Amino acid sequence: MIDKIVDLAENFAQIALIGAGGIGKTSIALAVLDHDQIKRRFGHDRRFIRCDKFPASSTHLLRQLSKVIGAGVENPENISSLQTVLSSKEMVIVLDNAESILDPQGTDAQEIYDVVEELSQFNNICICITSRISTTPPGYKHIDIPTLPMDAASDTFYQIYDSDTRSDVVNDILEQLDFHPLSIILLATVAYQNKWDVNRLTREWGQRRTSVLKTRHNKSLADTIELSLTSRLFQELGPDARAVLEVVAFFPQGVDEKNLDWLFPAIANSADVFDTFCILSLTYRSSGFVTMLAPLRDHLSPKDPKASPLLCTTKEHYFTRMSVKIDPNNHNLGETKWIVSEDINVEHLLDIFTTIDVNSEDVWIACSNFMEYLRWHKQRPTILKAKIEGLPDDHRLKPECLFTLSLVFGSVGNHMEWKRLVSQALNLWRERGSDHEVAKTLLILSYANCQVCLYKEGMEQGKEALGLYEQLGDTGKQAECLIGLAWLFQSDEQPDAAEEAALRAIDLLPEEGEQYRVCKSHCVLGDIYQSKGEMEKAIHHNEVAIGIASPFNWHDQIFWAHHNLARLFYNQGRFDDAQTHIEHAKSHAVNNTYYLGCAMEQQAWIWYKQDGLEEARSEALRAVDLYEKLGAVRDLERCRELLRCIEDPRLPLVNPA
């Protein structure tokens, strides 16, 4: 970056170094002034003006400019009175902390702006502005100053901390600081001055976070951040501006710009407010979100979230949006897919409020809804597991939260955890005597037992659930039980019983309103007929499933139908067809890491059978990595067996599951 700025300066470009407080703008400007090329080119005509050291007026700016260029004019009225000196030689002039004079809401803002604009017109002068705000005269080359790379951040820390050994723990803290230069310098200075070893430093950081970043000479990160908030441009946003900024700071991802209207309906011109935050370098845009550097986020985030009215209102907006119940047969499934981009924010919101507002039922209802949203749209483990399991058994919402949490673990292939959690939920529901909830939980437990090969146990639970739903008169759930029993019979090598159960399920279901369960029935029939050697029927039922699922974008059902077809063609030796279907399956592993692992594993088998060992190894290793992260033990063991076969072709070939 320094070399780029040096080249611009030598060509008399007008440069604006823009970034948050403490990002290193001044250090970069000074490094440019001290660069050998700049010294050779400009000699002593390298000038540096601290704009925050004099009152924000055109008079004071002109007076300071006259002084540094040696014009000898005591009180210049305008640029023209300095023109003779300014045009007489090549110069590079740094206007440091220019936000203090270029704030567009300042009392003398237009006059100052005009002076800087006129100064920028000299073709023998390079003006370099460092500023927290991006409002500069036209023609400036804006360079947004990034945070430090990891190596440079570590070097900066240890140049001050002065230790012979480097620690991964320190690197973790630097990463939590987003490699923000001033924060790193302050952290190293405080640790060095107090003679903290790494253990003490880690403890202090863990307890105090960014409040530890204050030296004994009263230089602190807090002062730097608060200085940005004194800007007239920020103050003009009104009394709610800080509260909005605190909401942005609270959320790890920041705020999705598409959601401003429903998150902040009471904030007039919310888009303009967020634009101003970015102009002031308090926030930045990243992948559609307005977010901020971690040190700023840590300082500005509400210390007592319940005491922040705007944050609590935002929380309610999130909770309301998560109250849309998921029914795959209705098109509201699409209304809930927003969670894909907001899952980290919502998880953090729930993590905080399940701690500080543990007795609020609304929080736990939202928690259960979030599990359901993850299960459908963003299959991954969640940090909320410990919170849910830690609820007292007599808490009204514990069994429901356990139930939806279990579905998340089932969706990522961690089937033993799925079974354990849903078993806990079943015990609690049995104690409460709710037939509907017991039946619902028995049904899911039967599916979990199928996945851990406890087929007989799963059949007992499936049949008990079926009996309860018959008593309740719920034919849709009866069909769901029969679909589960069909999978269990099929897995237990009872294909005729499986076929009978699946066909009974279809007979119970209407053509309209229950398409999702009909689709599942065809998927299981495709698997059943494949095992019976009736390949035309197997292909037909999987294609029917794809045809039903496609208009609804049911990625899970489309995925498994293509996955089944890939396995069918693999077993027939039709490897090109198998590859085609596994690629289709991959394209429907939308936000589902477990599905992607299953597809990679299947593709590894296809490559293996075609003697594409390198391709097979690559896919299998990627699948193993995904399975390990998800805790999908059974799939992991099977995939590792495949890798052993790839590494040693003499081992007996096993078939993929």
C-alpha positions in Angstrom: 0.0 0.0 0.0 2.8 2.4 0.8 4.4 1.9 -2.6 1.0 2.6 -4.3 0.6 5.9 -2.3 4.2 6.9 -3.1 3.5 6.4 -6.8 0.3 8.5 -6.6 2.2 11.2 -4.7 5.0 11.4 -7.3 2.4 11.9 -10.0 0.7 14.7 -8.0 -2.5 12.8 -7.4 -4.8 14.0 -4.7 -5.0 11.3 -2.1 -7.5 10.6 0.7 -6.7 8.0 3.3 -10.0 7.0 4.8 -10.7 4.8 7.8 -11.9 4.4 11.4 -10.0 6.0 14.3 -6.9 4.1 15.2 -6.7 2.3 11.8 -3.3 3.7 11.0 -4.0 6.5 8.6 -1.5 8.9 10.2 1.2 6.3 10.4 0.8 5.5 6.7 1.0 9.2 5.8 4.1 9.7 7.9 5.7 6.6 6.3 5.0 8.0 2.9 6.6 11.3 3.8 9.7 9.5 5.1 9.9 7.2 2.0 13.2 7.5 0.1 11.5 8.2 -3.2 9.5 11.0 -1.7 12.5 12.5 0.1 14.4 12.5 -3.2 11.6 14.0 -5.2 10.4 16.7 -2.7 13.4 17.2 -0.4 12.4 19.6 2.4 9.0 20.4 0.8 7.2 17.6 2.6 4.7 19.3 4.8 2.5 17.9 7.6 -0.5 19.8 9.1 -2.4 18.5 12.1 -5.9 19.8 11.4 -7.2 18.9 14.8 -4.7 21.3 16.5 -6.4 24.5 15.4 -10.0 25.8 15.3 -12.1 24.6 12.3 -12.1 27.8 10.2 -10.7 28.8 6.8 -8.8 31.6 8.5 -6.9 29.3 10.8 -6.3 26.7 7.9 -4.8 29.4 5.7 -2.7 30.7 8.5 -1.3 27.2 9.2 -0.7 26.6 5.6 1.2 29.8 5.2 3.4 28.9 8.1 4.3 25.4 7.0 5.2 26.4 3.4 7.2 29.4 4.6 5.1 32.0 2.7 5.5 34.6 5.4 2.0 35.9 5.1 0.7 36.5 8.6 -3.1 36.4 8.0 -3.8 35.3 4.4 -7.3 36.1 3.2 -7.4 33.3 0.6 -5.4 30.9 -1.4 -4.5 33.6 -4.0 -2.4 35.4 -1.4 -0.2 32.2 -1.1 -0.2 31.4 -4.8 3.3 32.6 -5.5 4.9 30.3 -3.1 2.5 27.4 -3.7 3.2 27.4 -7.5 6.9 27.9 -7.2 8.0 24.4 -6.3 6.9 20.8 -6.1 5.4 19.9 -2.7 3.6 17.1 -0.9 1.3 18.3 1.9 -0.5 16.0 4.4 -3.7 17.3 6.0 -3.9 15.0 8.9 -7.2 14.4 10.8 -8.9 16.4 8.2 -12.3 15.3 9.4 -12.0 18.0 12.1 -12.2 20.7 9.3 -14.1 18.9 6.6 -17.1 18.0 8.6 -19.9 19.2 6.3 -22.0 20.3 9.3 -19.3 22.5 10.7 -20.0 26.3 11.1 -17.3 27.3 8.5 -17.6 24.0 6.5 -18.1 25.5 3.0 -15.3 28.0 3.3 -12.8 25.3 4.5 -14.0 23.0 1.8 -13.4 25.6 -0.9 -9.9 26.3 0.4 -9.0 22.6 0.3 -10.5 22.3 -3.2 -8.5 25.3 -4.5 -5.4 23.9 -2.9 -6.0 20.6 -4.7 -6.0 22.4 -8.1 -2.2 23.1 -8.1 -0.6 20.6 -10.5 2.7 20.8 -8.7 1.3 19.8 -5.3 0.2 16.5 -4.0 -2.4 16.8 -1.2 -2.8 13.8 1.0 -5.7 13.9 3.4 -6.2 11.5 6.3 -9.7 11.5 7.5 -12.4 9.4 9.3 -15.0 10.9 7.0 -15.2 10.3 3.2 -16.5 13.7 2.2 -13.6 15.2 0.3 -13.4 17.6 -2.7 -13.8 15.9 -6.1 -10.9 14.3 -7.8 -9.3 12.7 -4.7 -8.2 9.1 -5.0 -9.8 7.4 -2.0 -7.9 4.7 -0.3 -9.8 2.8 2.4 -7.2 1.7 5.0 -7.7 -1.9 6.0 -6.7 -3.6 9.3 -3.4 -5.3 9.5 -2.6 -8.8 8.2 -2.0 -11.4 10.8 1.8 -11.3 10.6 2.0 -7.5 10.7 -0.4 -7.5 13.7 1.8 -10.0 15.5 5.0 -8.0 14.7 3.4 -4.8 16.0 2.4 -6.4 19.2 5.7 -8.0 20.0 7.7 -4.9 19.0 6.2 -3.4 22.1 5.6 -6.4 24.3 9.2 -7.5 23.8 8.9 -11.3 24.3 11.2 -13.9 22.9 8.4 -16.4 22.4 5.2 -15.9 20.5 1.9 -17.3 21.7 -1.2 -18.6 19.8 -3.3 -17.3 22.6 -2.1 -13.8 21.8 -2.8 -14.3 18.2 -6.4 -15.3 19.1 -6.8 -12.0 21.0 -5.4 -10.0 18.1 -7.9 -11.7 15.8 -10.7 -10.8 18.2 -9.5 -7.2 17.9 -9.9 -7.5 14.1 -6.2 -6.7 13.9 -7.0 -3.1 14.6 -3.6 -1.3 14.9 -4.4 1.1 17.7 -6.1 -1.6 19.8 -3.0 -3.8 19.3 -0.6 -1.0 20.3 -2.6 -0.2 23.4 -2.9 -3.9 24.4 0.8 -4.4 24.0 1.6 -1.2 25.9 -0.7 -2.1 28.8 0.7 -5.6 29.0 4.3 -4.5 28.8 3.9 -1.6 31.3 2.1 -3.9 33.8 4.6 -6.8 33.3 1.8 -9.2 32.5 2.7 -12.6 31.3 0.5 -14.3 28.7 -1.8 -15.9 31.2 -2.5 -12.7 33.0 -3.0 -10.9 29.7 -5.5 -13.6 28.6 -7.3 -13.3 32.0 -7.5 -9.5 31.8 -8.8 -9.6 28.3 -11.4 -12.2 29.1 -12.7 -10.2 32.0 -12.5 -6.6 30.7 -12.4 -6.9 26.9 -11.7 -3.5 25.2 -11.9 -1.6 28.5 -8.4 -3.0 29.2 -7.1 -0.8 26.3 -6.1 2.2 28.3 -2.6 3.3 29.2 -1.4 5.1 32.3 -1.0 8.2 30.2 -4.8 8.2 29.6 -4.6 7.2 25.9 -7.5 4.8 25.3 -9.5 3.2 22.6 -12.7 4.5 24.2 -11.5 8.1 23.7 -10.7 7.5 20.1 -14.1 6.0 19.4 -16.0 8.7 21.4 -14.1 11.4 19.4 -15.8 10.1 16.2 -19.2 10.6 17.9 -18.5 14.3 18.6 -18.6 15.0 14.9 -21.3 17.5 14.0 -22.2 15.2 11.1 -23.0 12.5 13.7 -24.8 14.9 16.0 -27.0 16.1 13.2 -28.5 12.6 13.0 -30.4 13.2 16.2 -30.8 11.7 19.6 -31.5 8.2 18.3 -28.3 7.9 16.3 -26.2 6.4 19.1 -28.9 3.9 20.0 -29.0 2.7 16.4 -25.2 2.5 16.4 -25.4 0.4 19.5 -27.8 -2.0 17.8 -25.4 -2.4 14.9 -22.6 -3.1 17.5 -24.7 -5.7 19.3 -25.0 -8.0 16.3 -21.9 -9.9 15.2 -22.9 -9.6 11.5 -24.1 -6.0 11.9 -27.4 -5.1 10.2 -28.7 -6.4 6.9 -29.4 -3.3 4.7 -32.4 -5.1 3.2 -34.0 -5.2 6.7 -33.7 -1.6 7.8 -37.4 -0.9 7.3 -38.7 -3.7 9.5 -35.9 -3.5 12.1 -36.1 0.3 12.5 -39.6 1.3 11.5 -39.5 4.3 13.9 -36.3 5.7 12.6 -36.9 8.3 9.9 -34.6 8.0 6.8 -32.8 5.0 8.2 -31.0 4.4 5.0 -29.5 8.0 5.3 -28.5 7.3 8.9 -26.6 4.2 7.9 -25.0 6.0 5.0 -23.7 8.6 7.4 -22.3 5.9 9.7 -20.3 4.7 6.8 -19.2 8.2 5.8 -17.9 8.6 9.3 -16.0 5.3 9.2 -17.9 4.1 12.2 -19.2 1.2 10.1 -18.5 -0.4 6.8 -20.4 -2.5 4.3 -19.7 -6.2 3.9 -21.8 -8.7 1.9 -24.9 -6.6 2.2 -24.5 -5.9 5.9 -23.5 -2.7 7.7 -21.1 -3.8 10.4 -18.1 -2.4 12.3 -14.7 -3.4 13.5 -14.7 -5.7 16.6 -13.1 -3.1 19.0 -15.7 -0.5 18.1 -18.4 -3.2 18.4 -17.2 -4.2 21.8 -17.1 -0.6 23.1 -20.4 0.5 21.6 -22.5 -2.6 22.3 -25.1 -2.1 25.1 -23.6 -3.3 28.4 -27.2 -4.0 29.6 -29.1 -5.1 26.6 -32.5 -5.1 28.5 -32.0 -1.4 29.3 -31.7 -0.5 25.6 -35.2 0.3 24.3 -34.2 0.2 20.7 -32.4 -3.1 21.0 -35.4 -4.6 22.8 -37.7 -3.4 20.0 -35.3 -4.9 17.5 -35.4 -8.2 19.4 -39.2 -8.2 19.2 -39.1 -7.7 15.5 -36.8 -10.7 15.1 -39.0 -12.8 17.4 -42.1 -11.8 15.4 -40.5 -12.7 12.2 -39.5 -16.1 13.6 -43.1 -16.8 14.6 -44.0 -17.8 11.0 -44.6 -21.6 11.4 -42.9 -23.8 8.8 -45.2 -25.9 6.7 -43.5 -27.2 3.6 -46.8 -27.7 1.8 -47.4 -23.9 2.0 -45.3 -21.4 0.2 -44.5 -19.6 3.5 -41.4 -21.8 3.5 -39.9 -19.1 1.4 -40.8 -16.5 4.0 -38.5 -18.2 6.5 -35.4 -18.5 4.4 -34.2 -15.1 5.6 -32.6 -17.0 8.5 -29.9 -18.2 6.1 -28.2 -14.8 6.1 -29.2 -13.8 9.6 -28.5 -17.0 11.6 -25.4 -15.7 13.5 -27.2 -12.5 14.5 -30.3 -14.4 15.8 -28.2 -17.0 17.6 -26.3 -14.2 19.4 -29.5 -12.4 20.3 -30.9 -15.6 21.8 -27.6 -16.5 23.5 -27.7 -13.2 25.3 -31.4 -13.1 26.2 -31.7 -16.7 27.3 -29.0 -15.7 29.8 -30.3 -12.3 31.0 -34.1 -13.0 30.5 -34.2 -16.7 31.3 -37.8 -16.5 32.7 -39.3 -15.0 29.6 -41.4 -17.6 27.7 -41.2 -15.4 24.5 -37.4 -15.9 24.5 -37.7 -19.7 24.7 -40.5 -19.8 22.1 -38.2 -17.8 19.8 -35.4 -20.3 20.6 -37.5 -23.2 19.6 -38.6 -21.5 16.4 -34.9 -20.7 15.6 -34.1 -24.5 15.9 -36.8 -25.2 13.4 -35.5 -22.6 11.0 -32.0 -24.0 11.3 -33.2 -27.5 10.7 -34.9 -26.4 7.5 -32.6 -23.7 6.1 -29.2 -23.6 7.7 -28.3 -27.0 9.1 -25.5 -26.6 11.6 -24.7 -27.1 15.3 -25.7 -24.3 17.6 -24.2 -22.8 20.8 -27.7 -22.7 22.3 -27.6 -26.5 23.1 -26.2 -26.0 26.6 -28.8 -23.3 27.4 -31.6 -25.6 26.4 -30.4 -28.7 28.3 -29.7 -26.5 31.3 -33.4 -25.6 31.7 -35.1 -27.1 34.7 -37.2 -30.2 33.7 -40.3 -28.5 34.9 -39.8 -25.5 32.6 -42.9 -25.4 30.3 -40.9 -25.1 27.1 -38.0 -27.4 27.8 -39.4 -30.5 26.0 -40.3 -28.4 22.9 -36.9 -26.8 22.8 -35.2 -30.2 23.2 -37.4 -31.6 20.5 -36.5 -28.9 17.9 -32.9 -29.0 19.0 -32.8 -32.8 18.4 -34.0 -32.1 14.8 -31.0 -29.8 14.2 -28.6 -32.6 15.2 -30.5 -35.0 13.0 -30.2 -32.7 10.1 -26.4 -32.6 10.4 -26.0 -36.3 10.7 -25.2 -36.5 14.4 -27.7 -39.3 14.9 -26.7 -40.4 18.4 -27.2 -36.9 19.7 -30.5 -36.7 17.8 -31.7 -39.9 19.6 -30.4 -38.7 23.0 -32.1 -35.3 22.9 -35.4 -36.5 21.5 -35.5 -39.3 24.1 -35.2 -36.6 26.8 -38.0 -34.7 25.2 -40.2 -37.9 25.1 -39.7 -38.6 28.8 -40.8 -35.0 29.7 -43.8 -35.2 27.4 -44.9 -38.6 28.9 -44.7 -37.0 32.3 -47.1 -34.3 31.1 -49.5 -36.6 29.5 -50.0 -34.9 26.2 -50.9 -37.6 23.6 -50.3 -35.3 20.7 -46.8 -34.3 21.8 -45.9 -37.9 22.8 -47.0 -39.1 19.4 -45.0 -36.3 17.6 -41.9 -37.2 19.6 -42.3 -40.9 19.2 -42.4 -40.5 15.5 -39.2 -38.5 15.4 -37.5 -40.9 17.8 -38.4 -43.8 15.4 -36.6 -41.9 12.6 -33.6 -41.4 14.8 -33.4 -45.1 15.7 -33.6 -46.0 12.1 -30.4 -43.9 11.5 -28.5 -45.6 14.4 -29.6 -49.1 13.1 -31.9 -49.8 16.1 -34.7 -50.9 13.7 -36.8 -53.0 16.1 -36.8 -50.2 18.7 -37.7 -47.7 16.0 -40.6 -49.9 14.7 -42.1 -50.1 18.2 -42.0 -46.4 18.6 -43.4 -45.8 15.0 -46.3 -48.2 15.7 -47.1 -46.6 19.0 -47.1 -43.2 17.4 -49.3 -44.5 14.6 -51.8 -45.8 17.2 -51.9 -42.5 19.0 -52.5 -40.6 15.7 -55.3 -43.0 14.8 -57.0 -42.2 18.1 -56.5 -38.5 17.4 -57.8 -38.9 13.9 -54.8 -37.2 12.2 -54.4 -38.9 8.8 -51.5 -36.8 7.7 -49.5 -37.8 10.8 -50.6 -41.4 10.3 -49.1 -41.3 6.8 -45.9 -39.8 8.3 -45.7 -42.7 10.7 -46.2 -45.2 7.8 -43.4 -43.5 5.8 -41.1 -43.8 8.9 -42.1 -47.5 9.3 -41.4 -48.0 5.6 -37.8 -46.7 6.0 -37.4 -49.0 9.1 -38.7 -52.1 7.3 -36.5 -51.3 4.3 -33.4 -50.8 6.4 -34.3 -54.1 8.3 -34.4 -55.9 4.9 -38.2 -56.4 4.9 -38.9 -54.8 1.5 -42.4 -56.2 1.2 -43.5 -54.8 4.5 -41.8 -51.5 3.6 -43.7 -51.4 0.2 -47.0 -52.0 2.0 -46.4 -49.3 4.5 -45.3 -46.7 1.9 -48.3 -47.5 -0.4 -50.7 -47.2 2.6 -49.2 -43.8 3.3 -50.0 -42.6 -0.2 -53.5 -43.9 0.1 -54.1 -41.9 3.2 -52.9 -38.7 1.7 -54.9 -36.3 -0.5 -53.5 -35.1 -3.8 -53.5 -31.5 -2.6 -52.3 -30.0 0.6 -50.0 -33.0 1.6 -47.6 -32.9 -1.3 -44.5 -33.0 0.9 -45.5 -36.3 2.5 -46.5 -37.7 -0.9 -43.1 -36.8 -2.1 -41.4 -38.5 0.8 -43.5 -41.6 0.1 -42.2 -41.7 -3.5 -38.6 -41.3 -2.3 -38.9 -44.3 0.0 -40.6 -46.3 -2.7 -37.7 -45.6 -5.0 -35.3 -46.9 -2.5 -37.5 -50.0 -1.8 -37.8 -50.9 -5.5 -34.1 -50.5 -6.0 -33.4 -53.1 -3.2 -36.0 -55.4 -4.8 -34.2 -55.1 -8.2 -37.2 -53.4 -9.9 -35.1 -50.6 -11.4 -37.7 -49.1 -13.7 -40.1 -48.6 -10.8 -37.2 -47.2 -8.6 -36.3 -44.7 -11.3 -40.0 -43.8 -11.8 -40.7 -43.1 -8.1 -37.6 -41.0 -7.7 -38.5 -39.0 -10.8 -42.0 -38.5 -9.4 -40.5 -37.2 -6.2 -38.4 -34.7 -8.1 -41.4 -33.6 -10.1 -43.5 -33.0 -6.9 -40.7 -31.2 -5.0 -39.3 -29.0 -7.8 -42.2 -26.4 -7.9 -41.9 -26.0 -4.1 -38.0 -25.9 -4.1 -37.9 -28.6 -1.5 -34.2 -29.0 -1.7 -34.0 -31.9 0.8 -36.4 -34.1 -1.2 -34.8 -33.2 -4.5 -31.4 -33.9 -3.0 -32.3 -37.4 -1.8 -34.1 -38.4 -5.0 -31.1 -37.5 -7.1 -28.8 -39.1 -4.5 -30.8 -42.3 -4.8 -30.7 -42.2 -8.6 -26.9 -41.7 -8.5 -26.6 -44.8 -6.2 -28.9 -46.8 -8.5 -26.9 -46.0 -11.6 -23.7 -46.6 -9.7 -24.8 -50.1 -8.8 -25.7 -50.7 -12.5 -22.3 -49.5 -13.6 -23.8 -46.5 -15.4 -21.2 -44.1 -14.0 -21.8 -41.1 -16.3 -25.5 -41.1 -15.3 -24.5 -41.5 -11.7 -22.2 -38.5 -12.0 -24.9 -36.4 -13.5 -27.3 -37.1 -10.7 -24.8 -36.6 -7.9 -24.0 -33.2 -9.4 -27.7 -32.4 -9.4 -27.8 -33.5 -5.7 -24.9 -31.3 -4.9 -26.7 -28.3 -6.4 -29.5 -28.9 -3.9 -27.3 -29.3 -0.8 -28.3 -25.7 -0.2 -26.8 -24.5 3.1 -26.7 -28.1 4.3 -23.2 -29.2 5.0 -24.3 -32.7 5.9 -26.0 -33.2 2.5 -22.9 -31.9 0.8 -20.8 -34.4 2.6 -23.1 -37.2 1.6 -22.9 -36.1 -2.0 -19.1 -35.9 -1.9 -18.9 -39.4 -0.4 -21.2 -40.8 -3.1 -19.1 -39.1 -5.8 -15.9 -40.5 -4.3 -17.4 -44.0 -4.7 -18.2 -43.3 -8.3 -14.7 -42.0 -9.0 -13.2 -45.0 -7.2 -15.1 -47.4 -9.3 -13.9 -45.6 -12.4 -10.2 -45.8 -11.2 -10.2 -42.0 -10.7 -8.3 -42.5 -7.4 -7.1 -38.9 -7.1 -10.5 -37.5 -7.7 -12.0 -40.1 -5.3 -9.4 -39.2 -2.6 -10.1 -35.5 -2.9 -13.9 -35.9 -2.6 -13.6 -38.4 0.3 -11.2 -36.1 2.2 -13.6 -33.2 1.9 -16.5 -35.4 3.1 -14.4 -36.6 6.1 -13.7 -33.0 7.0 -17.3 -32.1 6.9 -18.5 -35.1 8.8 -15.9 -34.5 11.5 -17.1 -30.9 12.0 -20.7 -32.0 12.2 -20.1 -35.0 14.5 -21.7 -37.4 11.9 -20.0 -40.4 13.4 -21.5 -43.2 11.4 -21.0 -41.4 8.1 -17.4 -40.6 9.1 -16.5 -44.2 9.8 -17.9 -45.3 6.5 -16.1 -42.6 4.6 -12.8 -43.4 6.4 -13.3 -47.0 5.2 -13.6 -45.7 1.7 -10.3 -43.8 2.1 -8.6 -46.9 3.3 -9.8 -48.7 0.1 -8.5 -45.8 -2.0 -5.1 -45.9 -0.2 -4.8 -49.7 -0.5 -6.7 -51.1 -3.4 -6.0 -54.7 -2.1 -8.6 -54.1 0.6 -12.1 -55.6 -0.1 -14.5 -53.2 -1.8 -17.5 -52.2 0.3 -20.6 -50.7 -1.0 -21.6 -47.1 -0.1 -24.6 -46.7 2.2 
